[in-house]
Amino acid sequence: MDYVSALVPPVVMAVFFIGLIRVIVKTQGGANKAKEDAAVDAALARADSVRKATRDAEV
């Protein structure tokens, strides 16, 4: 019976880890991808405009 109690924690962790990976893979792409890409593009554009403004202010 000791072997069962020794194997339960790794098996439970493996099941939860596999579930986590499946959720991560399922949430990639689709409508979520478009929203994430738009958010990243907006952040990059904002950073670029700040960089240009500081560079223009120095000159």
C-alpha positions, 0 to 999 in steps of 0.5 A, spaced: 500 500 500 505 504 500 507 504 493 500 507 492 501 513 496 508 514 493 505 514 486 499 518 487 502 525 488 506 525 481 500 522 478 496 527 480 501 533 478 502 529 471 494 530 470 494 537 472 500 539 468 497 535 462 490 539 463 494 546 463 498 544 457 491 543 453 488 549 456 494 553 453 494 550 447 487 551 446 487 558 447 492 559 442 490 562 435 482 564 433 479 570 436 484 571 442 490 571 438 487 577 434 486 581 440 492 579 443 496 581 437 492 588 437 494 589 444 501 588 442 501 592 436 498 598 440 503 597 446 509 597 440 506 603 437 505 607 443 513 605 445 515 607 438 511 614 439 514 615 446 521 613 443 520 618 437 518 624 441 524 623 446 529 623 440 525 629 437 525 633 444 533 632 444 535 635 438 
